[in-house]
């Protein structure tokens, strides 16, 4: 018998993760973004990373339409931004400072790092799709502590 989803969420919550906002763009030019902690480095040569996107997410169609995304790694003072991008509906970019990156996806201001990618592979995985990103360019524009998520809540290093 498979584990119940709320119990799985509780158990997986014991693994501390960093918090990102993954941004993308529709073929119409409409900007999209979602908060995610399902992100990992895959390979240094070639440079690859992996993200997991819920099929119900508003931004889900972006990944197959334009096949680009940017991972914005959040700093500890960006919890409000993370919360804004974690809900459905509305213009998430209203009042948010950003610029458009070389791949066409938004790069959020004030993040610890950003990684611009092109989708190189996608894998169906239950209620999510796994996207392998070919890293095009990356930068670490700011210093600071990362925003962390642990046991169902936001944390700072040392908490």
ABEGO torsion letter per residue (X at the ends): XBBBAAAAAAAAAABBBBBBBBBBBBAAGBBBBBBBABBBBABAOBBBBBBBBBAABAAAAAAAAAGBBBBBBBBAAAAAAAAAAABBEEBAABGBBBBBBAAGBBBBBGBABBBBBBBABBBBBEABBBBBBBBABBBBABBEBBBBBBGGBBBBBGX
